[in-house]
């Protein structure tokens, strides 16, 4: 398990895209979950359907969704120390991504993801059974968040910032 202290310093600057924060959002009675991923520069949200709340479900869900992100936008993933990330080494190997873990009881070290999870609760209230959501429905929820202007982005949307980066810095995105 690689500590957040070993994460490259440029991740904190939010200048270079490709650095993600991740978590799982648990549903009713902690029996269902959705994986949440947020890119630190663009605030782009990706949701991953998961079959359960265990490590295999997390690895499979994150692998399926992150596989569609260009390799140049999969540099690092910062996660908490939850047991659902026990298969992080396989995830890192399959996606060629470095995974770092926040310090225990330090949610502010993944503040973008914590904030995003709060926004997601507008669409997925606590106590909801999350197992019934399809990946298509999760993509629609992510689209709503990604189309929402953000003060931290000078009131641009994550999709606009992503498109701007893609258009003006193709090398940074691997295109």
C-alpha positions as CSV (number, residue, x, y, z in Angstrom):
1,X,0.0,0.0,0.0
2,X,1.6,3.2,-1.2
3,X,1.1,6.3,1.1
4,X,-0.2,9.6,-0.2
5,X,3.0,11.1,1.1
6,X,4.8,9.3,-1.8
7,X,2.4,10.8,-4.5
8,X,4.1,13.1,-7.0
9,X,4.0,16.7,-5.9
10,X,2.4,17.9,-9.2
11,X,-0.8,16.1,-8.2
12,X,-1.5,18.7,-5.6
13,X,-1.2,21.5,-8.2
14,X,-4.2,20.3,-10.3
15,X,-2.5,21.6,-13.4
16,X,-1.7,18.2,-15.0
17,X,-4.8,16.1,-15.8
18,X,-5.0,12.4,-15.2
19,X,-5.0,12.3,-11.4
20,X,-8.1,10.7,-9.8
21,X,-9.7,10.4,-6.4
22,X,-11.9,7.4,-5.8
23,X,-14.3,5.9,-3.3
24,X,-17.4,3.8,-3.1
25,X,-20.8,5.1,-2.3
26,X,-22.7,2.5,-0.2
27,X,-26.4,1.9,-0.5
28,X,-29.1,0.5,1.8
29,X,-27.8,-1.5,4.7
30,X,-24.3,-1.4,3.1
31,X,-25.3,-4.2,0.8
32,X,-24.9,-2.3,-2.5
33,X,-22.4,0.2,-3.8
34,X,-21.3,2.4,-6.7
35,X,-17.7,3.3,-7.4
36,X,-17.1,7.0,-7.7
37,X,-14.1,8.5,-9.5
38,X,-13.3,12.2,-9.9
39,X,-10.5,13.7,-12.0
40,X,-8.7,16.4,-9.9
41,X,-8.1,19.0,-12.7
42,X,-11.4,18.9,-14.6
43,X,-13.6,17.6,-11.8
44,X,-14.9,15.1,-14.3
45,X,-17.0,12.4,-12.6
46,X,-17.2,8.7,-13.6
47,X,-19.5,6.3,-11.9
48,X,-18.8,2.6,-11.8
49,X,-21.5,0.0,-11.4
50,X,-20.5,-2.7,-8.9
51,X,-21.9,-6.1,-8.2
52,X,-21.2,-5.9,-4.5
53,X,-19.2,-4.0,-1.9
54,X,-16.2,-6.4,-1.8
55,X,-12.7,-6.0,-3.2
56,X,-13.4,-8.0,-6.3
57,X,-16.5,-5.9,-7.2
58,X,-14.5,-2.7,-6.7
59,X,-11.6,-3.9,-8.9
60,X,-14.0,-5.1,-11.6
61,X,-16.1,-2.0,-11.5
62,X,-13.2,0.5,-11.6
63,X,-11.4,-1.6,-14.3
64,X,-14.4,-1.6,-16.6
65,X,-15.0,2.2,-16.3
66,X,-11.4,3.4,-16.2
67,X,-10.5,1.2,-19.2
68,X,-12.4,3.7,-21.4
69,X,-10.2,6.6,-20.2
70,X,-7.2,7.3,-22.4
71,X,-4.0,6.0,-20.8
72,X,-2.6,9.5,-20.6
73,X,-5.5,10.4,-18.3
74,X,-4.9,7.5,-16.0
75,X,-1.8,8.6,-14.1
76,X,-2.7,8.2,-10.4
77,X,-5.7,7.2,-8.2
78,X,-5.9,8.3,-4.6
79,X,-8.2,6.2,-2.4
80,X,-8.9,5.7,1.3
81,X,-7.8,2.6,3.2
82,X,-11.1,0.8,2.8
83,X,-11.0,-3.0,2.6
84,X,-12.7,-2.8,-0.8
85,X,-9.4,-1.8,-2.3
86,X,-7.6,-5.0,-1.2
87,X,-7.1,-5.9,-4.9
88,X,-5.5,-2.5,-5.8
89,X,-2.3,-4.2,-7.1
90,X,-4.3,-6.0,-9.8
91,X,-6.2,-2.8,-10.7
92,X,-2.9,-0.9,-10.9
93,X,-1.3,-3.5,-13.1
94,X,-4.3,-3.9,-15.5
95,X,-4.7,-0.1,-16.0
96,X,-1.0,1.0,-15.7
97,X,-2.1,3.5,-13.0
98,X,-0.3,4.3,-9.7
99,X,-2.5,4.0,-6.6
100,X,-1.9,5.9,-3.5
101,X,-3.8,5.7,-0.2
102,X,-4.8,8.6,2.0
103,X,-3.9,8.6,5.7
104,X,-6.4,7.0,8.0
105,X,-9.2,9.2,9.1
106,X,-8.2,12.0,6.7
107,X,-11.0,12.5,4.2
108,X,-9.8,16.0,3.3
109,X,-6.9,14.3,1.5
110,X,-9.5,13.2,-1.1
111,X,-11.7,16.3,-0.7
112,X,-12.8,16.5,-4.4
113,X,-14.2,13.0,-4.1
114,X,-15.9,13.6,-0.8
115,X,-17.6,16.7,-2.2
116,X,-18.7,14.8,-5.2
117,X,-20.2,12.1,-3.1
118,X,-22.2,14.7,-1.4
119,X,-23.5,16.0,-4.7
120,X,-24.3,12.4,-5.8
121,X,-26.6,12.0,-2.8
122,X,-29.0,14.4,-4.5
123,X,-29.5,11.7,-7.1
124,X,-28.8,8.6,-5.0
125,X,-30.2,9.3,-1.5
126,X,-28.9,7.5,1.6
127,X,-30.8,4.3,2.2
128,X,-31.3,3.7,-1.6
129,X,-30.6,0.2,-2.9
130,X,-27.9,0.9,-5.5
131,X,-27.8,-2.6,-7.0
132,X,-30.7,-1.8,-9.4
133,X,-28.9,1.0,-11.3
134,X,-27.6,0.1,-14.7
135,X,-24.3,1.5,-16.0
136,X,-26.4,3.6,-18.5
137,X,-28.3,5.2,-15.6
138,X,-25.1,5.9,-13.7
139,X,-23.6,7.5,-16.8
140,X,-26.7,9.7,-17.0
141,X,-26.2,10.8,-13.4
142,X,-22.5,11.5,-14.1
143,X,-23.5,13.5,-17.2
144,X,-25.8,15.7,-15.0
145,X,-22.9,16.4,-12.6
146,X,-20.4,16.9,-15.4
147,X,-22.8,19.4,-17.1
148,X,-23.2,21.5,-13.9
149,X,-21.1,24.7,-13.7
150,X,-18.6,24.8,-10.9
151,X,-17.4,27.8,-9.1
152,X,-13.9,26.2,-8.7
153,X,-13.8,26.0,-12.6
154,X,-14.8,29.7,-13.0
155,X,-18.4,28.5,-13.6
156,X,-17.4,26.2,-16.5
157,X,-18.6,22.6,-16.5
158,X,-16.3,19.6,-16.0
159,X,-17.2,18.6,-19.6
160,X,-16.2,22.0,-20.9
161,X,-12.9,22.0,-19.1
162,X,-12.2,18.5,-20.3
163,X,-13.0,19.5,-23.9
164,X,-10.8,22.5,-23.6
165,X,-7.9,20.5,-22.3
166,X,-8.4,17.9,-25.1
167,X,-8.5,20.6,-27.8
168,X,-5.6,22.7,-26.5
169,X,-3.3,20.1,-25.0
170,X,-3.7,16.9,-27.1
171,X,-0.3,15.6,-25.9
172,X,-1.4,15.8,-22.3
173,X,-4.4,13.6,-23.0
174,X,-2.6,11.1,-25.2
175,X,-4.4,12.0,-28.5
